[in-house]
Amino acid sequence: MLCWEFEEMGYRVITAASCGDAISAVGDHKVDIALIDYNLPDGVGTDLLRTLRLAAPYLPAVVCSGRASRGIAAEVGGLGTARFVAKPVAATRLHAIFRNLLD
C-alpha cells in the first residue's frame, strides 16, 4: 500500500522483495532514497544498508520495523544519512522524513 501512496505523491517507486533484489535495483537504477524493512527474507535491513553504502555511500535511507528497538535505532543512526522508524508508519510521515533527509 505504501508503494501506491508514494506513487500518488509523485514518487517513482522501485520495489525489491529481498536484500539481493535491492542491491540489484540500486545497481540498475538511479535511487534517491531507500526505504528498507528491517526483516527481509535473506537478511536484515541494517546489513543491507551497509552493503548499499558500498555502492552508494551517500544514499539517504529509512529503515523501519514493527519491532521497535533502541538497539536497531542506534545501529541505523550510526550508518550515516539514515533514520529508524517504528511501524506502523503513514506514508505522509515517511514523506516528511524523506524531505528532511534529502534537504
Secondary structure, DSSP 8 states (H G I E B T S, - for coil): -HHHHHHHTT------SSHHHHHHHHHHS--S-EEEESEETTEEHHHHHHHHHHH-TT--EEEEESS--HHHHHHHHTSSSEEEEESS--HHHHHHHHHHHH-
